[in-house]
Amino acid sequence: MTTLPASSCYHCGSPVPSNAPWHITLDATTYPLCCPGCEAVAHAIVQGGLARYYQQRTELPETPAGESLDSDAWAYFDSPEFETKFRKTLPLGVDSDQLSATLAVEGITCNACGWLIEHRLNALKGIASSAVDLSRHRLHVSWHPSKLKLSQLLAELAGIGYSALPFEPDPAQERGRYKKRLCAWRLGVSGACLLGITLLMLFLPSEVRGDLNTRTTTLLHWLPMVLATLVMLFATPPFFRQALADIKRGLLGPAVPIALALGCAYLASGYASFFHTGEHYVGMYVGMIALLTTLLLLFGCARSLPILRSPQDTFKGALPATTIRRTPDESERILPASELCPGDRIVVNAGQRIPADGIIEQGTSSLNTSQLTGEPLPVSYAKGDSVLAGCQNLENPLVINVVQPPARARITALGALVGAAFTGKHLASINARGVHKWAVGLLIIALGVTALWWWFKPLMALDVLLSLLIAGSPCALALATPAALTVAYQQLRARGVVITNPRALLSLATTTQPADEAIASCSDVVILSPQSGRSVETLAIARATQRCIQHSMGMAASISVIALCLAAVGALSPFGAITSAGGSVLAVIANTLRFSHRLSTSNVSTSHLSTSAVKGVP
């Protein structure tokens, strides 16, 4: 057990200020503490049943590297120019002398972190309120600038091991979150309407409604139509907008037959409701609208799965938010990494990521370059070596002379290229003119022939036409290419190869040139690591991707053709067509997952590829 002087903190051993109010009581003995952070941690240890820690410990806990509360190092954040970036308009009734900000905090891992941060800040003079958002690693704090500066607040957080920076939301991320929330709301509304229609049709058949009064019967008759209208107004607009955009571009995309099916079903349900042609037809058409919309929205939400996630987010979060700049007088100042300029000297401590491209001036250390090059082992760097932003320093502090600021760093440029190329619309249009155009064209011809065949049975003809529209909509074909290309990009990215244009991957799959010549002549492929065999790996994965796409399209087309034949002869209902369309999409997703698993578990390298594989022979 360690023995501490009476004036030392019982938790960390630091000197205790005079008249310090912080303390902890153990076995009827009161021990002083130096700060609210130590008080919070000490009480957490005792309340967790670990009080014997203080009796059995042999040395004091290590203090964080940033414990020195030198607020001068954070003086940049007190400038009026920077203050305008995070100043918020406070609600009425709040002190006008009060500032409020949202801070992005690094290092939050659990509820204890949030509790420690709030207790440390709430004990500071000048803090009005503080609240930690654990899910997003955000800290909402309000303070009085006349009593407390932002630099002091950030220094206090650094003193307990948390690096923070005023949060500035990324417009692209905010739009993505909004789209996800809106998609979730649409899916919820569509699913709720589907459940209501199903219960209404199953548990209130025509025989039961005959025993009810006229007003209740009328309400139950129009309720499915009201639910269908809600689905059409709130959940289906994206499909109609996409179909209209495709038609304006002269493209018969997969959204066209889907929009036709939804529109025809809604008109048919309205006709059946107004002219009382039968509860069966109203329920069938309305249920088809809700079921098809729910299924399509589910597949849309499935694109957020990690395996199918867009490559646009690959490089996000690779650069640190703050950095340490060394001034000519050798003092250190902390500032946002976005403020760095060429010629600045920065200090990158062990465990931190390099914020900008530069040249090492002092120090020798090992860097983790896997984020850029795909190399799993650390690489040693010394004075005079060039380093890239995004690499992580593993051992010793480095002093780096900035050559390119973060906005012009290599990793930022690659992220911009990938983000511009790998968008959902771009990926979906790769095989649109080659597949969707003739698929939807044949579908329209089949609709015309079927309509003539069933001309004398209007209601049966409508069912057949709806079934053809749903079963023949090539939504699975639209998913096959984007999913396979996304998986291939992720696997190549892990090996240090970046594809800046997804079309290049399919072009490489059909090349007859040697691997090195094909990659060298392709400007859309960037090999970040000079390791031998990367060109061969790229060609092998490109050809495997092409086979995956062909296999996926074959499965989807086979299911669609079978469903089309059954629908054309009237043996497949609209609900059966929805099931077949869902089955084709699930077949494509399953094949893509299997393709991803084979790429991730196989060691694709030069020594494992035969000459026939390089030449494209299976």
C-alpha positions as CSV (number, residue, x, y, z in Angstrom):
1,M,0.0,0.0,0.0
2,T,1.3,3.5,-0.9
3,T,1.8,6.1,1.9
4,L,0.8,9.6,1.0
5,P,1.4,13.0,2.8
6,A,-1.6,14.5,4.5
7,S,-1.7,17.3,1.9
8,S,-1.7,15.0,-1.1
9,C,-4.7,13.8,-3.1
10,Y,-5.7,10.4,-1.9
11,H,-6.5,9.3,-5.4
12,C,-3.6,10.6,-7.6
13,G,-1.1,12.0,-5.1
14,S,-1.1,15.5,-6.5
15,P,-1.0,18.5,-4.1
16,V,-4.4,19.5,-2.7
17,P,-5.3,23.2,-2.9
18,S,-6.0,25.0,0.3
19,N,-9.7,24.9,1.4
20,A,-10.4,22.3,-1.4
21,P,-14.0,21.0,-1.0
22,W,-13.3,17.6,-2.5
23,H,-12.9,14.6,-0.3
24,I,-13.9,10.9,0.2
25,T,-14.7,9.0,3.3
26,L,-13.5,5.5,3.9
27,D,-13.9,3.5,7.1
28,A,-15.0,6.7,9.0
29,T,-11.8,8.5,7.8
30,T,-12.0,11.5,5.4
31,Y,-9.3,11.9,2.8
32,P,-8.7,15.0,0.7
33,L,-8.9,15.1,-3.1
34,C,-7.3,17.6,-5.5
35,C,-10.1,18.1,-8.0
36,P,-13.7,17.1,-9.0
37,G,-12.3,14.6,-11.5
38,C,-10.5,12.6,-8.8
39,E,-13.5,12.9,-6.6
40,A,-15.8,11.5,-9.3
41,V,-13.4,8.6,-10.0
42,A,-12.8,7.8,-6.3
43,H,-16.5,7.7,-5.6
44,A,-17.1,5.5,-8.6
45,I,-14.4,3.1,-7.4
46,V,-15.9,2.9,-3.9
47,Q,-19.5,2.6,-5.1
48,G,-18.5,-0.2,-7.4
49,G,-17.4,-2.3,-4.4
50,L,-13.7,-1.8,-5.2
51,A,-12.6,0.2,-2.1
52,R,-9.9,-2.3,-1.3
53,Y,-8.1,-0.9,-4.4
54,Y,-6.8,2.0,-2.2
55,Q,-5.5,-0.5,0.5
56,Q,-3.7,-2.8,-1.9
57,R,-2.3,-0.5,-4.6
58,T,1.5,-0.4,-4.8
59,E,1.8,2.7,-7.0
60,L,-0.2,5.8,-7.9
61,P,-2.2,5.8,-11.2
62,E,-0.6,7.3,-14.2
63,T,-1.8,10.8,-15.1
64,P,-3.0,11.5,-18.6
65,A,-0.5,13.1,-21.0
66,G,-2.8,16.2,-21.3
67,E,-3.3,16.8,-17.6
68,S,-1.4,20.0,-17.6
69,L,-4.2,22.7,-17.6
70,D,-2.2,25.2,-19.7
71,S,-5.1,27.1,-21.1
72,D,-2.7,29.3,-23.1
73,A,-2.1,26.4,-25.4
74,W,-5.8,26.6,-26.3
75,A,-5.9,30.4,-26.7
76,Y,-6.8,30.1,-30.4
77,F,-10.3,29.1,-29.4
78,D,-10.9,32.4,-27.5
79,S,-10.5,34.5,-30.7
80,P,-13.7,36.4,-31.7
81,E,-13.4,34.9,-35.2
82,F,-13.6,31.4,-33.9
83,E,-16.3,32.2,-31.4
84,T,-18.8,33.1,-34.1
85,K,-18.5,29.5,-35.5
86,F,-20.2,27.9,-32.4
87,R,-22.2,30.8,-30.8
88,K,-25.8,29.7,-30.6
89,T,-29.0,31.7,-30.1
90,L,-30.2,31.0,-26.7
91,P,-34.0,30.8,-25.9
92,L,-35.9,33.6,-24.3
93,G,-35.4,33.9,-20.5
94,V,-31.7,32.8,-20.6
95,D,-28.9,35.1,-19.6
96,S,-27.7,37.0,-22.7
97,D,-24.2,36.9,-21.3
98,Q,-24.2,33.1,-21.7
99,L,-22.6,31.1,-24.5
100,S,-23.6,27.7,-25.7
101,A,-21.7,25.2,-27.8
102,T,-21.7,21.6,-28.9
103,L,-18.3,19.9,-28.6
104,A,-17.2,16.8,-30.4
105,V,-15.4,14.8,-27.7
106,E,-12.9,12.0,-28.5
107,G,-12.3,9.1,-26.1
108,I,-15.9,8.6,-24.8
109,T,-16.5,4.8,-24.4
110,C,-19.2,4.3,-21.7
111,N,-21.6,5.9,-19.2
112,A,-18.7,6.4,-16.8
113,C,-17.0,8.8,-19.2
114,G,-20.1,10.9,-19.6
115,W,-20.6,11.0,-15.8
116,L,-16.9,12.0,-15.2
117,I,-17.1,14.8,-17.8
118,E,-20.3,16.2,-16.5
119,H,-19.1,16.1,-12.8
120,R,-15.8,17.7,-13.7
121,L,-17.4,20.6,-15.7
122,N,-20.3,21.2,-13.4
123,A,-17.8,21.9,-10.6
124,L,-16.2,24.7,-12.6
125,K,-17.1,28.3,-11.8
126,G,-18.9,29.8,-14.8
127,I,-20.5,26.6,-16.1
128,A,-24.3,27.0,-16.5
129,S,-25.0,23.4,-17.7
130,S,-23.4,20.4,-19.4
131,A,-24.8,17.2,-20.9
132,V,-23.1,14.4,-22.7
133,D,-24.7,12.6,-25.7
134,L,-23.1,9.2,-25.5
135,S,-24.5,7.9,-28.8
136,R,-22.8,10.7,-30.9
137,H,-19.9,11.6,-28.6
138,R,-21.2,15.1,-28.2
139,L,-21.1,17.5,-25.3
140,H,-23.7,20.2,-25.0
141,V,-22.3,22.9,-22.7
142,S,-23.3,26.5,-21.7
143,W,-21.1,28.9,-19.8
144,H,-20.6,32.5,-18.8
145,P,-17.6,34.0,-20.8
146,S,-17.0,36.6,-18.1
147,K,-16.2,33.8,-15.6
148,L,-14.8,31.1,-17.8
149,K,-13.1,31.0,-21.2
150,L,-13.5,28.3,-23.8
151,S,-9.8,27.6,-23.7
152,Q,-10.0,26.8,-20.0
153,L,-13.0,24.5,-20.6
154,L,-11.1,22.6,-23.3
155,A,-8.0,22.4,-21.1
156,E,-10.1,21.0,-18.3
157,L,-11.4,18.3,-20.6
158,A,-7.8,17.5,-21.8
159,G,-6.8,17.3,-18.2
160,I,-9.0,14.3,-17.6
161,G,-8.0,12.7,-20.9
162,Y,-10.7,13.9,-23.4
163,S,-9.8,15.9,-26.5
164,A,-12.7,18.1,-27.6
165,L,-13.4,20.6,-30.4
166,P,-16.4,22.7,-31.2
167,F,-18.6,20.6,-33.4
168,E,-19.4,21.7,-36.9
169,P,-21.9,19.4,-38.7
170,D,-21.0,18.1,-42.1
171,P,-23.8,19.0,-44.5
172,A,-23.4,15.7,-46.4
173,Q,-23.7,13.7,-43.2
174,E,-26.7,15.7,-42.1
175,R,-28.4,15.1,-45.4
176,G,-27.6,11.4,-45.1
177,R,-29.1,11.2,-41.5
178,Y,-32.2,13.1,-42.7
179,K,-32.7,10.7,-45.5
180,K,-32.3,7.7,-43.2
181,R,-34.8,9.1,-40.7
182,L,-37.3,9.9,-43.5
183,C,-36.9,6.4,-44.9
184,A,-37.5,4.9,-41.5
185,W,-40.6,6.9,-41.0
186,R,-41.9,5.9,-44.5
187,L,-41.2,2.3,-43.7
188,G,-43.0,2.6,-40.4
189,V,-46.1,4.2,-41.9
190,S,-46.1,1.6,-44.7
191,G,-45.7,-1.3,-42.3
192,A,-48.4,0.0,-40.0
193,C,-50.9,0.5,-42.9
194,L,-50.0,-3.0,-44.1
195,L,-50.7,-4.5,-40.7
196,G,-54.0,-2.6,-40.4
197,I,-55.2,-3.7,-43.9
198,T,-54.3,-7.3,-43.1
199,L,-56.2,-7.3,-39.8
200,L,-59.2,-5.6,-41.4
201,M,-59.4,-8.1,-44.2
202,L,-58.8,-11.2,-42.1
203,F,-60.9,-10.5,-39.0
204,L,-63.7,-8.5,-40.6
205,P,-65.0,-10.4,-43.6
206,S,-68.2,-9.5,-45.4
207,E,-70.3,-11.8,-43.3
208,V,-69.3,-10.0,-40.1
209,R,-69.8,-6.6,-41.6
210,G,-73.3,-7.5,-42.6
211,D,-74.3,-7.6,-38.9
212,L,-73.0,-4.1,-38.2
213,N,-74.9,-0.8,-38.6
214,T,-74.7,1.2,-41.8
215,R,-72.4,3.9,-40.5
216,T,-69.8,1.4,-39.2
217,T,-70.0,-0.6,-42.4
218,T,-69.3,2.5,-44.5
219,L,-66.4,3.4,-42.3
220,L,-64.9,-0.1,-42.7
221,H,-65.5,0.1,-46.4
222,W,-63.5,3.3,-46.8
223,L,-60.8,2.7,-44.2
224,P,-58.6,0.6,-46.5
225,M,-58.8,3.3,-49.1
226,V,-57.7,5.9,-46.6
227,L,-54.8,3.8,-45.5
228,A,-53.7,3.3,-49.2
229,T,-53.9,7.1,-49.7
230,L,-51.7,7.6,-46.7
231,V,-49.1,5.2,-48.1
232,M,-49.3,6.8,-51.6
233,L,-48.9,10.3,-50.3
234,F,-46.1,9.7,-47.8
235,A,-44.2,6.5,-48.6
236,T,-44.2,6.1,-52.4
237,P,-43.1,9.6,-53.7
238,P,-39.4,8.5,-54.1
239,F,-40.4,5.8,-56.6
240,F,-42.5,8.2,-58.7
241,R,-39.8,10.9,-58.6
242,Q,-37.2,8.4,-59.8
243,A,-39.4,7.1,-62.5
244,L,-40.1,10.6,-63.8
245,A,-36.4,11.4,-63.7
246,D,-35.6,8.2,-65.7
247,I,-38.3,9.0,-68.3
248,K,-36.9,12.6,-68.7
249,R,-33.5,11.2,-69.4
250,G,-34.9,8.7,-71.9
251,L,-34.1,5.8,-69.6
252,L,-36.5,2.9,-68.8
253,G,-35.2,2.2,-65.3
254,P,-36.5,-0.2,-62.7
255,A,-38.6,2.6,-61.1
256,V,-40.8,2.9,-64.1
257,P,-42.7,-0.5,-63.8
258,I,-42.8,-0.1,-60.0
259,A,-44.4,3.4,-60.3
260,L,-46.9,2.0,-63.0
261,A,-47.8,-0.9,-60.7
262,L,-48.4,1.3,-57.7
263,G,-50.4,3.9,-59.7
264,C,-52.6,1.2,-61.4
265,A,-53.3,-0.5,-58.1
266,Y,-54.3,2.7,-56.5
267,L,-56.6,3.6,-59.3
268,A,-58.1,0.1,-59.3
269,S,-58.7,0.3,-55.5
270,G,-60.4,3.7,-56.0
271,Y,-62.6,2.3,-58.7
272,A,-63.6,-0.7,-56.6
273,S,-64.3,1.5,-53.6
274,F,-66.5,4.0,-55.4
275,F,-68.5,1.5,-57.5
276,H,-68.6,-1.2,-54.8
277,T,-67.4,-3.9,-57.1
278,G,-66.4,-6.1,-54.2
279,E,-64.5,-6.0,-50.9
280,H,-62.1,-8.6,-52.2
281,Y,-60.8,-6.4,-54.9
282,V,-60.4,-3.3,-52.6
283,G,-58.5,-5.3,-50.0
284,M,-56.3,-7.0,-52.7
285,Y,-55.3,-3.8,-54.4
286,V,-54.8,-1.8,-51.2
287,G,-52.9,-4.7,-49.6
288,M,-50.7,-4.9,-52.7
289,I,-49.8,-1.3,-52.5
290,A,-48.8,-1.5,-48.8
291,L,-46.9,-4.8,-49.2
292,L,-45.0,-3.7,-52.3
293,T,-44.0,-0.4,-50.8
294,T,-42.9,-2.0,-47.5
295,L,-40.8,-4.5,-49.4
296,L,-39.1,-1.9,-51.5
297,L,-38.4,0.3,-48.5
298,L,-36.9,-2.6,-46.7
299,F,-34.5,-3.3,-49.5
300,G,-33.7,0.4,-49.6
301,C,-32.8,0.3,-45.9
302,A,-30.7,-2.8,-46.5
303,R,-28.2,-0.7,-48.4
304,S,-27.0,0.7,-45.0
305,L,-25.6,-2.7,-44.1
306,P,-21.8,-2.6,-43.6
307,I,-21.3,-5.0,-46.5
308,L,-23.3,-2.9,-49.0
309,R,-22.4,0.5,-47.6
310,S,-21.4,3.1,-50.1
311,P,-17.6,3.7,-50.4
312,Q,-18.2,7.4,-50.0
313,D,-17.6,7.1,-46.2
314,T,-14.3,5.2,-46.5
315,F,-12.0,8.1,-45.7
316,K,-14.3,10.0,-43.2
317,G,-12.8,10.2,-39.7
318,A,-9.3,9.4,-40.9
319,L,-7.9,12.8,-39.9
320,P,-7.8,14.2,-36.4
321,A,-9.9,17.2,-35.4
322,T,-7.1,19.1,-33.6
323,T,-3.3,19.2,-33.7
324,I,-0.4,20.7,-31.8
325,R,1.5,23.5,-33.7
326,R,5.0,24.4,-32.5
327,T,5.7,28.1,-32.7
328,P,9.1,29.6,-33.5
329,D,9.8,30.2,-29.8
330,E,9.3,26.4,-29.3
331,S,6.0,26.8,-27.4
332,E,3.1,24.6,-28.4
333,R,-0.4,25.8,-29.3
334,I,-3.5,23.6,-30.0
335,L,-5.6,24.5,-33.0
336,P,-8.1,22.9,-35.4
337,A,-6.3,20.7,-38.0
338,S,-8.2,22.6,-40.7
339,E,-6.3,25.8,-39.9
340,L,-2.9,24.3,-40.8
341,C,-0.9,25.9,-43.6
342,P,2.2,24.8,-45.5
343,G,5.3,25.5,-43.5
344,D,3.7,25.0,-40.1
345,R,5.5,22.7,-37.6
346,I,3.3,20.3,-35.8
347,V,3.9,17.8,-33.0
348,V,2.3,14.3,-33.4
349,N,2.5,12.3,-30.2
350,A,2.3,8.5,-29.9
351,G,-1.2,7.2,-30.6
352,Q,-2.3,10.3,-32.7
353,R,-3.0,10.4,-36.4
354,I,-1.0,12.7,-38.7
355,P,-3.3,15.6,-39.8
356,A,-1.5,16.7,-43.0
357,D,1.1,15.6,-45.5
358,G,4.6,16.6,-44.5
359,I,8.2,15.8,-43.9
360,I,9.6,14.7,-40.5
361,E,12.0,17.2,-39.0
362,Q,12.6,15.5,-35.6
363,G,12.1,12.0,-34.2
364,T,12.0,8.4,-35.3
365,S,8.9,6.3,-35.0
366,S,6.8,3.5,-36.5
367,L,3.6,4.5,-38.4
368,N,0.5,2.5,-39.1
369,T,-0.2,3.1,-42.8
370,S,-2.9,0.5,-43.3
371,Q,-5.6,3.2,-43.7
372,L,-3.7,4.3,-46.9
373,T,-1.6,1.5,-48.2
374,G,-3.3,-1.6,-46.8
375,E,0.0,-2.8,-45.2
376,P,-0.8,-4.7,-41.9
377,L,2.6,-4.2,-40.3
378,P,4.0,-0.8,-39.1
379,V,6.6,1.0,-41.2
380,S,9.6,2.8,-39.6
381,Y,10.1,6.5,-40.5
382,A,13.0,8.9,-39.6
383,K,14.1,12.4,-40.1
384,G,13.7,13.6,-43.7
385,D,11.1,11.0,-44.7
386,S,7.8,12.1,-46.2
387,V,4.6,11.1,-44.3
388,L,1.0,11.2,-45.4
389,A,-2.1,12.4,-43.5
390,G,-4.2,9.6,-42.0
391,C,-1.2,7.5,-40.8
392,Q,-1.1,6.7,-37.0
393,N,2.0,7.3,-35.0
394,L,2.7,4.3,-32.8
395,E,5.9,4.9,-30.8
396,N,7.6,8.3,-30.3
397,P,6.7,12.0,-30.8
398,L,7.4,13.4,-34.2
399,V,7.9,17.0,-35.4
400,I,6.6,17.4,-38.9
401,N,6.8,20.2,-41.4
402,V,3.5,20.6,-43.2
403,V,3.8,20.4,-47.0
404,Q,0.1,20.0,-47.9
405,P,-2.8,21.1,-45.5
406,P,-5.6,18.6,-44.7
407,A,-7.8,20.1,-47.4
408,R,-5.2,19.2,-50.1
409,A,-3.8,16.1,-48.5
410,R,-3.6,12.9,-50.6
411,I,-6.2,11.1,-48.5
412,T,-8.6,14.0,-48.9
413,A,-8.2,14.0,-52.7
414,L,-8.8,10.3,-52.9
415,G,-11.9,10.7,-50.7
416,A,-13.3,13.4,-53.0
417,L,-12.7,11.3,-56.1
418,V,-14.3,8.2,-54.6
419,G,-17.2,10.2,-53.3
420,A,-17.8,11.8,-56.7
421,A,-17.7,8.4,-58.5
422,F,-19.4,6.0,-56.1
423,T,-22.9,7.4,-55.8
424,G,-26.0,5.4,-55.9
425,K,-27.2,6.9,-59.1
426,H,-23.8,6.4,-60.8
427,L,-23.6,2.8,-59.8
428,A,-27.2,2.0,-60.8
429,S,-26.6,3.6,-64.2
430,I,-23.6,1.5,-65.1
431,N,-25.7,-1.4,-66.4
432,A,-28.9,0.5,-66.8
433,R,-28.8,1.1,-70.6
434,G,-27.5,-2.4,-71.2
435,V,-30.0,-4.3,-69.1
436,H,-32.8,-2.2,-67.8
437,K,-33.7,-0.7,-71.2
438,W,-34.4,-4.0,-72.9
439,A,-35.8,-5.6,-69.8
440,V,-38.4,-2.9,-69.3
441,G,-39.0,-2.7,-73.1
442,L,-39.8,-6.4,-73.2
443,L,-42.0,-6.0,-70.2
444,I,-44.1,-3.2,-71.9
445,I,-44.5,-5.4,-75.0
446,A,-45.6,-8.3,-72.8
447,L,-48.1,-6.0,-71.1
448,G,-49.6,-5.0,-74.5
449,V,-50.0,-8.6,-75.6
450,T,-51.4,-9.8,-72.3
451,A,-53.9,-6.9,-72.2
452,L,-55.2,-8.0,-75.6
453,W,-55.4,-11.6,-74.5
454,W,-57.5,-10.8,-71.4
455,W,-59.5,-8.1,-73.0
456,F,-62.9,-9.7,-72.3
457,K,-62.2,-10.1,-68.6
458,P,-61.4,-6.6,-67.3
459,L,-60.8,-7.5,-63.6
460,M,-58.8,-10.5,-64.5
461,A,-56.8,-8.5,-67.0
462,L,-56.0,-5.9,-64.3
463,D,-54.7,-8.6,-62.0
464,V,-52.6,-10.1,-64.7
465,L,-51.1,-6.7,-65.7
466,L,-50.3,-5.8,-62.1
467,S,-48.6,-9.2,-61.6
468,L,-46.5,-8.7,-64.8
469,L,-45.5,-5.2,-63.7
470,I,-44.3,-6.4,-60.3
471,A,-42.6,-9.6,-61.4
472,G,-40.9,-8.0,-64.4
473,S,-39.6,-4.9,-62.7
474,P,-35.8,-5.5,-62.8
475,C,-35.2,-4.2,-59.3
476,A,-32.9,-7.1,-58.5
477,L,-30.9,-6.4,-61.7
478,A,-30.5,-2.8,-60.5
479,L,-29.0,-4.0,-57.2
480,A,-26.6,-6.6,-58.6
481,T,-24.0,-4.3,-60.1
482,P,-23.9,-1.7,-57.3
483,A,-23.6,-4.4,-54.6
484,A,-20.8,-6.3,-56.3
485,L,-18.9,-3.2,-57.1
486,T,-19.2,-1.9,-53.6
487,V,-17.9,-5.2,-52.1
488,A,-15.0,-5.3,-54.6
489,Y,-14.1,-1.7,-53.8
490,Q,-14.0,-2.5,-50.0
491,Q,-11.8,-5.6,-50.6
492,L,-9.3,-3.7,-52.9
493,R,-9.3,-0.8,-50.4
494,A,-8.2,-3.1,-47.6
495,R,-5.3,-4.2,-49.9
496,G,-4.1,-0.6,-50.6
497,V,-5.8,-0.2,-54.0
498,V,-8.3,2.6,-54.6
499,I,-10.7,2.6,-57.5
500,T,-11.7,6.2,-58.3
501,N,-14.2,5.2,-61.0
502,P,-16.3,2.0,-60.7
503,R,-16.5,1.5,-64.5
504,A,-12.7,0.9,-64.4
505,L,-13.2,-2.3,-62.5
506,L,-15.4,-3.8,-65.2
507,S,-13.1,-2.6,-67.9
508,L,-10.1,-4.3,-66.2
509,A,-12.2,-7.5,-66.0
510,T,-12.1,-7.8,-69.8
511,T,-8.6,-6.6,-70.6
512,T,-6.2,-8.9,-72.4
513,Q,-3.1,-6.9,-71.4
514,P,-0.6,-8.1,-68.8
515,A,-1.5,-7.0,-65.3
516,D,1.2,-4.3,-64.9
517,E,0.5,-2.7,-68.2
518,A,-3.3,-2.8,-67.7
519,I,-3.0,-1.0,-64.3
520,A,-0.4,1.4,-65.5
521,S,-2.6,2.5,-68.5
522,C,-5.7,2.9,-66.2
523,S,-5.8,6.4,-64.6
524,D,-8.8,5.4,-62.4
525,V,-6.8,2.9,-60.3
526,V,-4.5,4.2,-57.6
527,I,-2.1,1.7,-56.0
528,L,-1.1,3.2,-52.6
529,S,1.5,0.6,-51.8
530,P,4.4,-0.4,-54.1
531,Q,4.2,-4.0,-53.0
532,S,4.6,-6.4,-55.9
533,G,1.5,-8.4,-57.0
534,R,-1.0,-5.6,-56.4
535,S,-1.7,-5.3,-60.2
536,V,-2.4,-9.1,-60.4
537,E,-4.6,-8.9,-57.3
538,T,-6.6,-6.1,-58.8
539,L,-7.2,-8.0,-62.1
540,A,-8.2,-11.1,-60.2
541,I,-10.7,-9.3,-58.0
542,A,-12.1,-7.4,-61.1
543,R,-12.7,-10.7,-62.9
544,A,-14.3,-12.3,-59.8
545,T,-16.5,-9.2,-59.5
546,Q,-17.7,-9.6,-63.1
547,R,-18.5,-13.3,-62.5
548,C,-20.5,-12.3,-59.4
549,I,-22.5,-9.7,-61.3
550,Q,-23.2,-12.2,-64.2
551,H,-24.3,-14.9,-61.7
552,S,-26.5,-12.4,-59.8
553,M,-28.2,-11.2,-62.9
554,G,-28.7,-14.7,-64.1
555,M,-30.5,-15.7,-60.9
556,A,-32.6,-12.6,-60.9
557,A,-33.5,-12.9,-64.6
558,S,-34.4,-16.6,-64.2
559,I,-36.8,-15.9,-61.3
560,S,-38.3,-12.9,-63.2
561,V,-38.9,-15.0,-66.4
562,I,-40.6,-17.8,-64.5
563,A,-42.8,-15.2,-62.6
564,L,-43.6,-13.4,-65.9
565,C,-44.8,-16.7,-67.6
566,L,-47.0,-17.6,-64.6
567,A,-48.4,-14.1,-64.4
568,A,-49.1,-14.0,-68.2
569,V,-51.4,-17.1,-68.0
570,G,-53.1,-15.8,-64.9
571,A,-51.6,-18.4,-62.5
572,L,-49.7,-15.7,-60.4
573,S,-51.5,-13.1,-58.3
574,P,-50.1,-9.7,-57.5
575,F,-49.1,-11.0,-54.1
576,G,-47.3,-13.9,-55.7
577,A,-45.5,-11.5,-58.0
578,I,-44.4,-9.5,-55.0
579,T,-43.0,-12.7,-53.5
580,S,-41.1,-13.6,-56.6
581,A,-39.6,-10.1,-56.9
582,G,-38.5,-10.2,-53.3
583,G,-37.0,-13.6,-53.9
584,S,-35.0,-12.4,-56.8
585,V,-33.6,-9.5,-54.7
586,L,-32.8,-11.8,-51.9
587,A,-31.0,-14.1,-54.3
588,V,-28.8,-11.2,-55.5
589,I,-28.0,-10.1,-51.9
590,A,-27.2,-13.7,-50.9
591,N,-24.9,-14.1,-53.9
592,T,-23.1,-10.8,-53.1
593,L,-22.6,-11.8,-49.4
594,R,-21.1,-15.1,-50.5
595,F,-18.8,-13.3,-53.0
596,S,-17.7,-10.9,-50.2
597,H,-17.0,-13.8,-47.8
598,R,-14.9,-15.6,-50.4
599,L,-12.8,-12.5,-51.1
600,S,-12.3,-11.7,-47.4
601,T,-11.4,-15.3,-46.4
602,S,-9.1,-16.1,-49.3
603,N,-5.6,-14.9,-49.4
604,V,-5.5,-13.3,-52.8
605,S,-1.8,-12.7,-53.6
606,T,0.7,-13.3,-56.4
607,S,1.8,-16.7,-55.0
608,H,-1.8,-18.0,-54.9
609,L,-2.8,-16.9,-58.4
610,S,-2.1,-19.2,-61.4
611,T,-1.3,-18.0,-64.9
612,S,-4.8,-19.1,-66.0
613,A,-6.4,-17.0,-63.3
614,V,-4.4,-13.9,-64.4
615,K,-5.6,-14.4,-68.0
616,G,-9.2,-14.5,-66.8
617,V,-9.8,-18.3,-67.1
618,P,-12.0,-19.5,-64.2
